[in-house]
Amino acid sequence: MPNTELLHGKPWGGFCELLGRSLGGWLAVTLLGFPGVCLANPMAWLFALIYCAVMTMVFLKKREKALDGA
């Protein structure tokens, strides 16, 4: 479902992507030059992926506990 994060009031995946883009842009300008500009977008997706993977693992553990208790 698109925009399900916004429906639950927790748009943290988008925030992590924004953080990745900001960090990538900063690295591009100050340290890496053109290669940094090229890596900024993949870095943003990596930050969002890390958050989503962690939250998926947390959700699955909670679900497993709930099923064990039922």
Secondary structure, DSSP 8 states (H G I E B T S, - for coil): -TTHHHHHT--HHHHHHHHHHHHHHHHIIIIISHHHHHHHHHHHHHHHHHHHHHHHHHHHHHHHHHHHH-
